[in-house]
Amino acid sequence: MLYSVPFAFFGKTFGQRQPTVVQLFHQHEIVTTHPRLRKPGVRYTGRDHQPPAAKAWREHDP
């Protein structure tokens, strides 16, 4: 499974715990929490984790 992290943490190394949720840690501090996914290959991206350009594209009005 693939989980997102805030854009500022892109490329960093994380630890994780997986009870019923996935918590991602960077330097012993929780960076984000996601619901645990059950299907292999599924992705979860938090809307607030995307870079500014992606947010602008998602929110534009066609």
PDB file of N, CA, C, O and CB in Angstrom:
ATOM      1  N   MET A   1       0.834  -1.163   0.000  1.00  0.00           N
ATOM      2  CA  MET A   1       0.000   0.000   0.000  1.00  0.00           C
ATOM      3  C   MET A   1       0.890   1.241   0.000  1.00  0.00           C
ATOM      4  O   MET A   1       2.018   1.213   0.493  1.00  0.00           O
ATOM      5  CB  MET A   1      -0.955  -0.011   1.206  1.00  0.00           C
ATOM      6  N   LEU A   2       0.372   2.312  -0.552  1.00  0.00           N
ATOM      7  CA  LEU A   2       1.118   3.562  -0.613  1.00  0.00           C
ATOM      8  C   LEU A   2       0.322   4.646   0.101  1.00  0.00           C
ATOM      9  O   LEU A   2      -0.869   4.820  -0.156  1.00  0.00           O
ATOM     10  CB  LEU A   2       1.413   3.968  -2.084  1.00  0.00           C
ATOM     11  N   TYR A   3       0.971   5.363   0.983  1.00  0.00           N
ATOM     12  CA  TYR A   3       0.334   6.424   1.748  1.00  0.00           C
ATOM     13  C   TYR A   3       1.075   7.734   1.513  1.00  0.00           C
ATOM     14  O   TYR A   3       2.293   7.741   1.335  1.00  0.00           O
ATOM     15  CB  TYR A   3       0.300   6.075   3.252  1.00  0.00           C
ATOM     16  N   SER A   4       0.344   8.831   1.514  1.00  0.00           N
ATOM     17  CA  SER A   4       0.971  10.126   1.275  1.00  0.00           C
ATOM     18  C   SER A   4       1.488  10.739   2.570  1.00  0.00           C
ATOM     19  O   SER A   4       1.074  10.365   3.668  1.00  0.00           O
ATOM     20  CB  SER A   4      -0.014  11.075   0.605  1.00  0.00           C
ATOM     21  N   VAL A   5       2.401  11.688   2.411  1.00  0.00           N
ATOM     22  CA  VAL A   5       2.899  12.511   3.508  1.00  0.00           C
ATOM     23  C   VAL A   5       2.833  13.959   3.034  1.00  0.00           C
ATOM     24  O   VAL A   5       2.764  14.199   1.829  1.00  0.00           O
ATOM     25  CB  VAL A   5       4.371  12.100   3.935  1.00  0.00           C
ATOM     26  N   PRO A   6       2.852  14.928   3.944  1.00  0.00           N
ATOM     27  CA  PRO A   6       2.870  16.320   3.500  1.00  0.00           C
ATOM     28  C   PRO A   6       4.026  16.586   2.540  1.00  0.00           C
ATOM     29  O   PRO A   6       5.107  16.015   2.683  1.00  0.00           O
ATOM     30  CB  PRO A   6       2.964  17.256   4.702  1.00  0.00           C
ATOM     31  N   PHE A   7       3.790  17.448   1.573  1.00  0.00           N
ATOM     32  CA  PHE A   7       4.757  17.728   0.506  1.00  0.00           C
ATOM     33  C   PHE A   7       6.135  18.088   1.052  1.00  0.00           C
ATOM     34  O   PHE A   7       7.147  17.706   0.466  1.00  0.00           O
ATOM     35  CB  PHE A   7       4.249  18.856  -0.373  1.00  0.00           C
ATOM     36  N   ALA A   8       6.186  18.805   2.148  1.00  0.00           N
ATOM     37  CA  ALA A   8       7.471  19.228   2.714  1.00  0.00           C
ATOM     38  C   ALA A   8       8.333  18.038   3.153  1.00  0.00           C
ATOM     39  O   ALA A   8       9.546  18.189   3.305  1.00  0.00           O
ATOM     40  CB  ALA A   8       7.233  20.155   3.901  1.00  0.00           C
ATOM     41  N   PHE A   9       7.740  16.872   3.357  1.00  0.00           N
ATOM     42  CA  PHE A   9       8.469  15.690   3.814  1.00  0.00           C
ATOM     43  C   PHE A   9       8.816  14.737   2.670  1.00  0.00           C
ATOM     44  O   PHE A   9       9.332  13.648   2.921  1.00  0.00           O
ATOM     45  CB  PHE A   9       7.654  14.955   4.856  1.00  0.00           C
ATOM     46  N   PHE A  10       8.545  15.120   1.428  1.00  0.00           N
ATOM     47  CA  PHE A  10       8.805  14.253   0.282  1.00  0.00           C
ATOM     48  C   PHE A  10      10.276  13.858   0.242  1.00  0.00           C
ATOM     49  O   PHE A  10      11.156  14.711   0.355  1.00  0.00           O
ATOM     50  CB  PHE A  10       8.401  14.950  -1.030  1.00  0.00           C
ATOM     51  N   GLY A  11      10.540  12.567   0.081  1.00  0.00           N
ATOM     52  CA  GLY A  11      11.912  12.064  -0.007  1.00  0.00           C
ATOM     53  C   GLY A  11      12.544  11.707   1.322  1.00  0.00           C
ATOM     54  O   GLY A  11      13.671  11.213   1.341  1.00  0.00           O
ATOM     55  N   LYS A  12      11.864  11.936   2.435  1.00  0.00           N
ATOM     56  CA  LYS A  12      12.404  11.612   3.754  1.00  0.00           C
ATOM     57  C   LYS A  12      12.128  10.143   4.083  1.00  0.00           C
ATOM     58  O   LYS A  12      11.315   9.493   3.425  1.00  0.00           O
ATOM     59  CB  LYS A  12      11.792  12.537   4.840  1.00  0.00           C
ATOM     60  N   THR A  13      12.804   9.633   5.093  1.00  0.00           N
ATOM     61  CA  THR A  13      12.606   8.263   5.555  1.00  0.00           C
ATOM     62  C   THR A  13      11.670   8.278   6.749  1.00  0.00           C
ATOM     63  O   THR A  13      11.770   9.143   7.620  1.00  0.00           O
ATOM     64  CB  THR A  13      13.957   7.592   5.921  1.00  0.00           C
ATOM     65  N   PHE A  14      10.756   7.311   6.784  1.00  0.00           N
ATOM     66  CA  PHE A  14       9.738   7.274   7.827  1.00  0.00           C
ATOM     67  C   PHE A  14       9.687   5.920   8.514  1.00  0.00           C
ATOM     68  O   PHE A  14      10.020   4.891   7.927  1.00  0.00           O
ATOM     69  CB  PHE A  14       8.380   7.609   7.247  1.00  0.00           C
ATOM     70  N   GLY A  15       9.263   5.943   9.768  1.00  0.00           N
ATOM     71  CA  GLY A  15       8.891   4.739  10.486  1.00  0.00           C
ATOM     72  C   GLY A  15       7.371   4.698  10.479  1.00  0.00           C
ATOM     73  O   GLY A  15       6.725   5.699  10.170  1.00  0.00           O
ATOM     74  N   GLN A  16       6.789   3.537  10.820  1.00  0.00           N
ATOM     75  CA  GLN A  16       5.332   3.462  10.819  1.00  0.00           C
ATOM     76  C   GLN A  16       4.843   2.447  11.832  1.00  0.00           C
ATOM     77  O   GLN A  16       5.580   1.554  12.250  1.00  0.00           O
ATOM     78  CB  GLN A  16       4.814   3.108   9.431  1.00  0.00           C
ATOM     79  N   ARG A  17       3.573   2.603  12.224  1.00  0.00           N
ATOM     80  CA  ARG A  17       2.865   1.628  13.045  1.00  0.00           C
ATOM     81  C   ARG A  17       1.580   1.305  12.310  1.00  0.00           C
ATOM     82  O   ARG A  17       1.016   2.167  11.636  1.00  0.00           O
ATOM     83  CB  ARG A  17       2.586   2.167  14.505  1.00  0.00           C
ATOM     84  N   GLN A  18       1.106   0.061  12.432  1.00  0.00           N
ATOM     85  CA  GLN A  18      -0.103  -0.310  11.713  1.00  0.00           C
ATOM     86  C   GLN A  18      -1.088  -1.087  12.573  1.00  0.00           C
ATOM     87  O   GLN A  18      -1.256  -2.288  12.359  1.00  0.00           O
ATOM     88  CB  GLN A  18       0.255  -1.119  10.506  1.00  0.00           C
ATOM     89  N   PRO A  19      -1.739  -0.457  13.526  1.00  0.00           N
ATOM     90  CA  PRO A  19      -2.847  -1.174  14.177  1.00  0.00           C
ATOM     91  C   PRO A  19      -4.065  -1.071  13.253  1.00  0.00           C
ATOM     92  O   PRO A  19      -4.141  -1.816  12.277  1.00  0.00           O
ATOM     93  CB  PRO A  19      -3.165  -0.579  15.621  1.00  0.00           C
ATOM     94  N   THR A  20      -4.997  -0.195  13.519  1.00  0.00           N
ATOM     95  CA  THR A  20      -6.140   0.017  12.618  1.00  0.00           C
ATOM     96  C   THR A  20      -5.922   1.242  11.755  1.00  0.00           C
ATOM     97  O   THR A  20      -6.657   1.458  10.791  1.00  0.00           O
ATOM     98  CB  THR A  20      -7.443   0.165  13.414  1.00  0.00           C
ATOM     99  N   VAL A  21      -4.924   2.047  12.084  1.00  0.00           N
ATOM    100  CA  VAL A  21      -4.549   3.201  11.275  1.00  0.00           C
ATOM    101  C   VAL A  21      -3.051   3.134  11.024  1.00  0.00           C
ATOM    102  O   VAL A  21      -2.328   2.428  11.726  1.00  0.00           O
ATOM    103  CB  VAL A  21      -4.946   4.544  11.972  1.00  0.00           C
ATOM    104  N   VAL A  22      -2.591   3.866  10.028  1.00  0.00           N
ATOM    105  CA  VAL A  22      -1.163   3.943   9.735  1.00  0.00           C
ATOM    106  C   VAL A  22      -0.680   5.313  10.182  1.00  0.00           C
ATOM    107  O   VAL A  22      -1.180   6.340   9.723  1.00  0.00           O
ATOM    108  CB  VAL A  22      -0.866   3.700   8.208  1.00  0.00           C
ATOM    109  N   GLN A  23       0.294   5.319  11.080  1.00  0.00           N
ATOM    110  CA  GLN A  23       0.889   6.572  11.530  1.00  0.00           C
ATOM    111  C   GLN A  23       2.316   6.604  10.996  1.00  0.00           C
ATOM    112  O   GLN A  23       3.085   5.666  11.206  1.00  0.00           O
ATOM    113  CB  GLN A  23       0.855   6.706  13.105  1.00  0.00           C
ATOM    114  N   LEU A  24       2.667   7.690  10.304  1.00  0.00           N
ATOM    115  CA  LEU A  24       4.013   7.835   9.768  1.00  0.00           C
ATOM    116  C   LEU A  24       4.794   8.815  10.626  1.00  0.00           C
ATOM    117  O   LEU A  24       4.314   9.904  10.941  1.00  0.00           O
ATOM    118  CB  LEU A  24       3.977   8.305   8.298  1.00  0.00           C
ATOM    119  N   PHE A  25       6.003   8.416  11.000  1.00  0.00           N
ATOM    120  CA  PHE A  25       6.858   9.207  11.882  1.00  0.00           C
ATOM    121  C   PHE A  25       8.098   9.669  11.138  1.00  0.00           C
ATOM    122  O   PHE A  25       8.631   8.956  10.288  1.00  0.00           O
ATOM    123  CB  PHE A  25       7.253   8.399  13.127  1.00  0.00           C
ATOM    124  N   HIS A  26       8.548  10.870  11.467  1.00  0.00           N
ATOM    125  CA  HIS A  26       9.835  11.376  10.983  1.00  0.00           C
ATOM    126  C   HIS A  26      10.551  11.944  12.196  1.00  0.00           C
ATOM    127  O   HIS A  26      10.033  12.844  12.857  1.00  0.00           O
ATOM    128  CB  HIS A  26       9.661  12.468   9.837  1.00  0.00           C
ATOM    129  N   GLN A  27      11.727  11.432  12.493  1.00  0.00           N
ATOM    130  CA  GLN A  27      12.508  11.831  13.664  1.00  0.00           C
ATOM    131  C   GLN A  27      11.666  11.755  14.942  1.00  0.00           C
ATOM    132  O   GLN A  27      11.651  12.693  15.739  1.00  0.00           O
ATOM    133  CB  GLN A  27      13.059  13.256  13.478  1.00  0.00           C
ATOM    134  N   HIS A  28      10.979  10.649  15.127  1.00  0.00           N
ATOM    135  CA  HIS A  28      10.201  10.313  16.327  1.00  0.00           C
ATOM    136  C   HIS A  28       8.969  11.189  16.546  1.00  0.00           C
ATOM    137  O   HIS A  28       8.421  11.201  17.648  1.00  0.00           O
ATOM    138  CB  HIS A  28      11.080  10.409  17.528  1.00  0.00           C
ATOM    139  N   GLU A  29       8.522  11.919  15.529  1.00  0.00           N
ATOM    140  CA  GLU A  29       7.307  12.730  15.637  1.00  0.00           C
ATOM    141  C   GLU A  29       6.314  12.296  14.571  1.00  0.00           C
ATOM    142  O   GLU A  29       6.693  12.043  13.427  1.00  0.00           O
ATOM    143  CB  GLU A  29       7.629  14.242  15.498  1.00  0.00           C
ATOM    144  N   ILE A  30       5.036  12.209  14.949  1.00  0.00           N
ATOM    145  CA  ILE A  30       4.004  11.817  13.991  1.00  0.00           C
ATOM    146  C   ILE A  30       3.852  12.912  12.947  1.00  0.00           C
ATOM    147  O   ILE A  30       3.653  14.081  13.276  1.00  0.00           O
ATOM    148  CB  ILE A  30       2.649  11.547  14.704  1.00  0.00           C
ATOM    149  N   VAL A  31       3.952  12.510  11.669  1.00  0.00           N
ATOM    150  CA  VAL A  31       3.801  13.440  10.556  1.00  0.00           C
ATOM    151  C   VAL A  31       2.373  13.392  10.031  1.00  0.00           C
ATOM    152  O   VAL A  31       1.786  14.431   9.726  1.00  0.00           O
ATOM    153  CB  VAL A  31       4.803  13.115   9.430  1.00  0.00           C
ATOM    154  N   THR A  32       1.814  12.193   9.924  1.00  0.00           N
ATOM    155  CA  THR A  32       0.463  12.038   9.404  1.00  0.00           C
ATOM    156  C   THR A  32      -0.134  10.718   9.857  1.00  0.00           C
ATOM    157  O   THR A  32       0.587   9.798  10.245  1.00  0.00           O
ATOM    158  CB  THR A  32       0.459  12.126   7.877  1.00  0.00           C
ATOM    159  N   THR A  33      -1.449  10.633   9.806  1.00  0.00           N
ATOM    160  CA  THR A  33      -2.185   9.424  10.132  1.00  0.00           C
ATOM    161  C   THR A  33      -3.182   9.160   9.012  1.00  0.00           C
ATOM    162  O   THR A  33      -3.873  10.074   8.560  1.00  0.00           O
ATOM    163  CB  THR A  33      -2.904   9.551  11.513  1.00  0.00           C
ATOM    164  N   HIS A  34      -3.256   7.904   8.562  1.00  0.00           N
ATOM    165  CA  HIS A  34      -4.173   7.504   7.495  1.00  0.00           C
ATOM    166  C   HIS A  34      -4.961   6.272   7.943  1.00  0.00           C
ATOM    167  O   HIS A  34      -4.497   5.512   8.793  1.00  0.00           O
ATOM    168  CB  HIS A  34      -3.398   7.213   6.172  1.00  0.00           C
ATOM    169  N   PRO A  35      -6.142   6.075   7.378  1.00  0.00           N
ATOM    170  CA  PRO A  35      -6.825   4.806   7.631  1.00  0.00           C
ATOM    171  C   PRO A  35      -6.018   3.676   7.008  1.00  0.00           C
ATOM    172  O   PRO A  35      -5.422   3.855   5.945  1.00  0.00           O
ATOM    173  CB  PRO A  35      -8.278   4.825   7.066  1.00  0.00           C
ATOM    174  N   ARG A  36      -5.992   2.519   7.652  1.00  0.00           N
ATOM    175  CA  ARG A  36      -5.229   1.393   7.115  1.00  0.00           C
ATOM    176  C   ARG A  36      -5.946   0.834   5.890  1.00  0.00           C
ATOM    177  O   ARG A  36      -7.143   0.550   5.939  1.00  0.00           O
ATOM    178  CB  ARG A  36      -5.039   0.286   8.192  1.00  0.00           C
ATOM    179  N   LEU A  37      -5.210   0.679   4.795  1.00  0.00           N
ATOM    180  CA  LEU A  37      -5.759   0.116   3.565  1.00  0.00           C
ATOM    181  C   LEU A  37      -5.623  -1.399   3.607  1.00  0.00           C
ATOM    182  O   LEU A  37      -4.708  -1.931   4.235  1.00  0.00           O
ATOM    183  CB  LEU A  37      -5.043   0.700   2.314  1.00  0.00           C
ATOM    184  N   ARG A  38      -6.531  -2.083   2.940  1.00  0.00           N
ATOM    185  CA  ARG A  38      -6.541  -3.549   2.987  1.00  0.00           C
ATOM    186  C   ARG A  38      -6.134  -4.218   1.675  1.00  0.00           C
ATOM    187  O   ARG A  38      -5.707  -5.372   1.691  1.00  0.00           O
ATOM    188  CB  ARG A  38      -7.906  -4.022   3.370  1.00  0.00           C
ATOM    189  N   LYS A  39      -6.253  -3.526   0.538  1.00  0.00           N
ATOM    190  CA  LYS A  39      -5.922  -4.133  -0.753  1.00  0.00           C
ATOM    191  C   LYS A  39      -4.511  -3.746  -1.185  1.00  0.00           C
ATOM    192  O   LYS A  39      -4.171  -2.563  -1.169  1.00  0.00           O
ATOM    193  CB  LYS A  39      -6.942  -3.710  -1.828  1.00  0.00           C
ATOM    194  N   PRO A  40      -3.687  -4.713  -1.568  1.00  0.00           N
ATOM    195  CA  PRO A  40      -2.348  -4.396  -2.071  1.00  0.00           C
ATOM    196  C   PRO A  40      -2.421  -3.518  -3.319  1.00  0.00           C
ATOM    197  O   PRO A  40      -3.282  -3.717  -4.175  1.00  0.00           O
ATOM    198  CB  PRO A  40      -1.576  -5.687  -2.379  1.00  0.00           C
ATOM    199  N   GLY A  41      -1.521  -2.557  -3.416  1.00  0.00           N
ATOM    200  CA  GLY A  41      -1.453  -1.683  -4.581  1.00  0.00           C
ATOM    201  C   GLY A  41      -2.334  -0.451  -4.509  1.00  0.00           C
ATOM    202  O   GLY A  41      -2.269   0.402  -5.394  1.00  0.00           O
ATOM    203  N   VAL A  42      -3.165  -0.336  -3.467  1.00  0.00           N
ATOM    204  CA  VAL A  42      -4.048   0.818  -3.325  1.00  0.00           C
ATOM    205  C   VAL A  42      -3.240   2.000  -2.799  1.00  0.00           C
ATOM    206  O   VAL A  42      -2.307   1.827  -2.015  1.00  0.00           O
ATOM    207  CB  VAL A  42      -5.244   0.498  -2.377  1.00  0.00           C
ATOM    208  N   ARG A  43      -3.613   3.210  -3.243  1.00  0.00           N
ATOM    209  CA  ARG A  43      -2.928   4.436  -2.794  1.00  0.00           C
ATOM    210  C   ARG A  43      -3.883   5.308  -2.009  1.00  0.00           C
ATOM    211  O   ARG A  43      -5.083   5.329  -2.280  1.00  0.00           O
ATOM    212  CB  ARG A  43      -2.355   5.225  -3.994  1.00  0.00           C
ATOM    213  N   TYR A  44      -3.350   6.027  -1.037  1.00  0.00           N
ATOM    214  CA  TYR A  44      -4.146   6.980  -0.274  1.00  0.00           C
ATOM    215  C   TYR A  44      -3.373   8.288  -0.235  1.00  0.00           C
ATOM    216  O   TYR A  44      -2.247   8.333   0.260  1.00  0.00           O
ATOM    217  CB  TYR A  44      -4.457   6.453   1.175  1.00  0.00           C
ATOM    218  N   THR A  45      -3.976   9.353  -0.757  1.00  0.00           N
ATOM    219  CA  THR A  45      -3.332  10.664  -0.754  1.00  0.00           C
ATOM    220  C   THR A  45      -4.196  11.649   0.000  1.00  0.00           C
ATOM    221  O   THR A  45      -5.349  11.878  -0.367  1.00  0.00           O
ATOM    222  CB  THR A  45      -3.073  11.161  -2.190  1.00  0.00           C
ATOM    223  N   GLY A  46      -3.653  12.229   1.045  1.00  0.00           N
ATOM    224  CA  GLY A  46      -4.356  13.284   1.766  1.00  0.00           C
ATOM    225  C   GLY A  46      -4.367  14.548   0.923  1.00  0.00           C
ATOM    226  O   GLY A  46      -3.339  14.930   0.366  1.00  0.00           O
ATOM    227  N   ARG A  47      -5.517  15.198   0.824  1.00  0.00           N
ATOM    228  CA  ARG A  47      -5.628  16.401  -0.011  1.00  0.00           C
ATOM    229  C   ARG A  47      -4.647  17.491   0.415  1.00  0.00           C
ATOM    230  O   ARG A  47      -4.123  18.216  -0.431  1.00  0.00           O
ATOM    231  CB  ARG A  47      -7.050  16.946   0.041  1.00  0.00           C
ATOM    232  N   ASP A  48      -4.397  17.610   1.699  1.00  0.00           N
ATOM    233  CA  ASP A  48      -3.494  18.655   2.172  1.00  0.00           C
ATOM    234  C   ASP A  48      -2.021  18.262   2.027  1.00  0.00           C
ATOM    235  O   ASP A  48      -1.145  19.031   2.423  1.00  0.00           O
ATOM    236  CB  ASP A  48      -3.797  18.979   3.623  1.00  0.00           C
ATOM    237  N   HIS A  49      -1.731  17.095   1.475  1.00  0.00           N
ATOM    238  CA  HIS A  49      -0.351  16.648   1.293  1.00  0.00           C
ATOM    239  C   HIS A  49       0.209  16.989  -0.082  1.00  0.00           C
ATOM    240  O   HIS A  49       1.398  16.786  -0.324  1.00  0.00           O
ATOM    241  CB  HIS A  49      -0.263  15.165   1.513  1.00  0.00           C
ATOM    242  N   GLN A  50      -0.607  17.493  -0.970  1.00  0.00           N
ATOM    243  CA  GLN A  50      -0.153  17.779  -2.329  1.00  0.00           C
ATOM    244  C   GLN A  50       0.566  19.118  -2.413  1.00  0.00           C
ATOM    245  O   GLN A  50       0.312  20.013  -1.607  1.00  0.00           O
ATOM    246  CB  GLN A  50      -1.331  17.764  -3.289  1.00  0.00           C
ATOM    247  N   PRO A  51       1.475  19.262  -3.400  1.00  0.00           N
ATOM    248  CA  PRO A  51       2.168  20.538  -3.575  1.00  0.00           C
ATOM    249  C   PRO A  51       1.185  21.609  -4.058  1.00  0.00           C
ATOM    250  O   PRO A  51       0.115  21.276  -4.568  1.00  0.00           O
ATOM    251  CB  PRO A  51       3.343  20.388  -4.576  1.00  0.00           C
ATOM    252  N   PRO A  52       1.531  22.875  -3.905  1.00  0.00           N
ATOM    253  CA  PRO A  52       0.621  23.969  -4.271  1.00  0.00           C
ATOM    254  C   PRO A  52       0.096  23.896  -5.701  1.00  0.00           C
ATOM    255  O   PRO A  52      -1.077  24.194  -5.926  1.00  0.00           O
ATOM    256  CB  PRO A  52       1.315  25.274  -4.080  1.00  0.00           C
ATOM    257  N   ALA A  53       0.917  23.513  -6.670  1.00  0.00           N
ATOM    258  CA  ALA A  53       0.457  23.447  -8.061  1.00  0.00           C
ATOM    259  C   ALA A  53      -0.634  22.386  -8.236  1.00  0.00           C
ATOM    260  O   ALA A  53      -1.588  22.597  -8.984  1.00  0.00           O
ATOM    261  CB  ALA A  53       1.638  23.145  -9.000  1.00  0.00           C
ATOM    262  N   ALA A  54      -0.497  21.260  -7.556  1.00  0.00           N
ATOM    263  CA  ALA A  54      -1.504  20.198  -7.651  1.00  0.00           C
ATOM    264  C   ALA A  54      -2.807  20.632  -6.988  1.00  0.00           C
ATOM    265  O   ALA A  54      -3.890  20.326  -7.486  1.00  0.00           O
ATOM    266  CB  ALA A  54      -0.986  18.900  -7.002  1.00  0.00           C
ATOM    267  N   LYS A  55      -2.705  21.337  -5.877  1.00  0.00           N
ATOM    268  CA  LYS A  55      -3.912  21.848  -5.205  1.00  0.00           C
ATOM    269  C   LYS A  55      -4.639  22.824  -6.116  1.00  0.00           C
ATOM    270  O   LYS A  55      -5.862  22.760  -6.248  1.00  0.00           O
ATOM    271  CB  LYS A  55      -3.551  22.535  -3.859  1.00  0.00           C
ATOM    272  N   ALA A  56      -3.898  23.725  -6.743  1.00  0.00           N
ATOM    273  CA  ALA A  56      -4.509  24.710  -7.642  1.00  0.00           C
ATOM    274  C   ALA A  56      -5.202  24.026  -8.808  1.00  0.00           C
ATOM    275  O   ALA A  56      -6.301  24.425  -9.194  1.00  0.00           O
ATOM    276  CB  ALA A  56      -3.454  25.693  -8.163  1.00  0.00           C
ATOM    277  N   TRP A  57      -4.571  22.994  -9.379  1.00  0.00           N
ATOM    278  CA  TRP A  57      -5.180  22.274 -10.499  1.00  0.00           C
ATOM    279  C   TRP A  57      -6.464  21.581 -10.061  1.00  0.00           C
ATOM    280  O   TRP A  57      -7.471  21.629 -10.768  1.00  0.00           O
ATOM    281  CB  TRP A  57      -4.194  21.247 -11.079  1.00  0.00           C
ATOM    282  N   ARG A  58      -6.431  20.935  -8.895  1.00  0.00           N
ATOM    283  CA  ARG A  58      -7.591  20.205  -8.391  1.00  0.00           C
ATOM    284  C   ARG A  58      -8.754  21.148  -8.099  1.00  0.00           C
ATOM    285  O   ARG A  58      -9.912  20.768  -8.273  1.00  0.00           O
ATOM    286  CB  ARG A  58      -7.220  19.426  -7.130  1.00  0.00           C
ATOM    287  N   GLU A  59      -8.466  22.368  -7.660  1.00  0.00           N
ATOM    288  CA  GLU A  59      -9.509  23.290  -7.251  1.00  0.00           C
ATOM    289  C   GLU A  59      -9.960  24.248  -8.349  1.00  0.00           C
ATOM    290  O   GLU A  59     -10.874  25.043  -8.128  1.00  0.00           O
ATOM    291  CB  GLU A  59      -9.040  24.070  -6.085  1.00  0.00           C
ATOM    292  N   HIS A  60      -9.337  24.193  -9.532  1.00  0.00           N
ATOM    293  CA  HIS A  60      -9.748  25.118 -10.588  1.00  0.00           C
ATOM    294  C   HIS A  60     -11.150  24.755 -11.097  1.00  0.00           C
ATOM    295  O   HIS A  60     -11.582  23.605 -11.006  1.00  0.00           O
ATOM    296  CB  HIS A  60      -8.725  25.100 -11.756  1.00  0.00           C
ATOM    297  N   ASP A  61     -11.830  25.741 -11.622  1.00  0.00           N
ATOM    298  CA  ASP A  61     -13.195  25.547 -12.109  1.00  0.00           C
ATOM    299  C   ASP A  61     -13.173  25.479 -13.645  1.00  0.00           C
ATOM    300  O   ASP A  61     -12.885  26.477 -14.305  1.00  0.00           O
ATOM    301  CB  ASP A  61     -14.136  26.701 -11.612  1.00  0.00           C
ATOM    302  N   PRO A  62     -13.477  24.301 -14.209  1.00  0.00           N
ATOM    303  CA  PRO A  62     -13.412  24.191 -15.674  1.00  0.00           C
ATOM    304  C   PRO A  62     -14.531  25.004 -16.270  1.00  0.00           C
ATOM    305  O   PRO A  62     -14.672  25.058 -17.492  1.00  0.00           O
ATOM    306  CB  PRO A  62     -13.503  22.711 -16.141  1.00  0.00           C
TER     307      PRO A  62
END
